Structure formats: C-alpha cells, structure tokens
Amino acid sequence: MKLSKILDDMYKENIDSMLVLKPENITYLSGFRSSSYSILILKDEPVLFIPKMDLDEAMKDSKIQVEELKSFDKIKESLSGNVGIENSLNVETFKRIQNDFEIINSDIIERSRSIKSENEVKNIQKAVNIAEASIKDVELVGKECEVAAEIEYNMRMNGSSKSAFDTIVASGPRSSLPHSKISRKTLEDPIMIDWGAIYNNYCSDMTRTFIKTEKQEELLDIVIQAQKRAIDVIKPGIKASYVDKVVREVFEEFGYEKSFIHSTGHGIGLEAHESPSLSKKEKTKLQKGMVITLEPGIYLKGKFGVRIEDIVLIKNKAKVLNKTQRKLRLL
C-alpha cells in the first residue's frame, strides 16, 4: 500500500525512477534494515540492492525484490528517465549521476512517512512504554553518566534494540543547556532527563525534569501549562507553526518568552526527529495519523532549566501516548 501510493506520487511528479539511500526510507518501504550500505531503486518493478553479508536475511525479510550490491554502475543501469533523489543525498553520489539523468529533488517518501499507519503507531506506543518502564526504579544518585547508563541498560532489558539517541541527564546549571552532553558531574537539582527507546525500528522521545525548589516548581508549572495549551489546540488542519505560537504566548504571559530557545516539537517515527517541525516558520498543516512531540522548556542561563516532552498522536484531537506524570520531585 505504501509502495503503490509512492509510485503513484512519482508518476504525478513526473519521476520515472528514484534513487533511495536513506536507511529509514529503505526500511519504511522494504521492511528490512541493512547492517551496512544499501540502495533502493524505485520504479515499476523496484529493486533493493544489498551487500552480500546481508543478502540472505534481506531475501527473507524484504517486501521488495533483492539483488546483490556489486557496483554503482549496475545501480545506474537500473535508473531511467527523470530520476528522483532525496534531499539528504550526499554530494559525492549526486555528482556520479547528475550528468547522466534529469534530476528531481523530492520528499515523497518523507511526506508519506509523516502519516503513521495503525501498526506504526503501535510500535511507537511500545517504544514509549519501554522508555517509561525503564526509568521507574532508577535511583537519582551519583553521577549524571551513571544515571544515563542505567536508563539505557534498562531500555535494552525491557525490549529496546538500542537508545533512540544519546540519553541526556543534565542537572543543576547544566539543565539550562537543552541538549547538554553527558558528563561525569555529580547530580544536583533540578535533574532533566531526555531519553527514548526503539521498538521494531520505531522511536520514542520523552523528557522529565525532577524538581526540588519552589522556583523550579513555578517554572515547571508554566511549562506544563504551555504544553497543555498546545494539546488543547491540536487538531487536523491547523498549521504546525500555530502550535508553536500558542506555546510561546503562554511563556510571554509570564515573561519567559526569551527563555524558550528551541522549537515546540517535531515528528517522530523511524527517526527520533522527522517531519513535521513544530516551529515558527513551519507551513505544514497537521493531519490525522501524524505523531509528534511537544517539548516546551524554560532555560535560565547559568542557573537551571526545566522541560517536559510527551508524544502525541493526532486524531480528531490530540491523544497523548505517555503515562508518566509531568511533575516529579526530588526527595
């Protein structure tokens, strides 16, 4: 179904064949994730080229005809007419085909990926459940890196193939850095944790901030209010940028509009960050079946930061997939 729709869209956009290298796009269409480099050629009879070491597994699991990947010249022979390429195509590969074909940049596959099937939503929900189960019994003592390692170990033990991204554990002043790198620093308050699991190739992504002082609670309450406001306005047909605007208006009410220094959220699925972006300039309209994150935060430079992040499925309204409570306190 996914494949036939994309082939129809290629026809509408005057694309005769398409060179697909992005692993997530190949997984999305073939159901197989290679351990190394693979190439998918989309045309009336698609072919997935796989290195020899993965060939047996691919022939068993791929929904698309499989051939051994031997040379790029063989790949070029499979292309014809107007050739579609992904926006993420590397420059080296582009140079190898640009003089032989009429090239058309296309995000056909990414657009399709932004609308999740029922099975994809189930996989994301399972990844959410794994992540949430993996933090329940974690003791928030010791060093940031030790807590991150325990969470990642728990996710593996609970069924995650790996972490969706490098787990963030940022405490004290370091919590004012939205994507702080892991450190061997002893935990202070507050403690911001951003983590995610992967189940059947699908990601989860969530954040909780463990607070201690009245000021931290005050800011966390504002962040929770901003997220709830976003959840309330989400429905099919509204622009992603409008959700971001609503969140910023809450922060502006309390005088913290300059302390929210990233976008409100992003799509999630085979990648932890995918289309659409919930940012100021995003023109995409939300649709049923999209799965997005909502992650408002307030960051006081050099002092501390607080952020909450949950995953939302868009139906007739927003359905939050997370169950973990938003306000968590340190003892």
Beta strands, then each sheet from edge to edge (+ up, - down):
strand 1: 17-20
strand 2: 39-42
strand 3: 47-50
strand 4: 66-68
strand 5: 82-85
strand 6: 102-105
strand 7: 168-171
strand 8: 191-195
strand 9: 198-199
strand 10: 202-203
strand 11: 206-211
strand 12: 265-267
strand 13: 274-278
strand 14: 291-294
strand 15: 297-300
strand 16: 304-307
strand 17: 310-314
strand 18: 318-320
strand 19: 328-329
sheet 1: 4+ 3+ 2- 1+ 5+ 6+
sheet 2: 7+ 8- 11+ 19+
sheet 3: 9+ 10-
sheet 4: 12+ 13-
sheet 5: 14+ 17- 18+
sheet 6: 15+ 16-
end
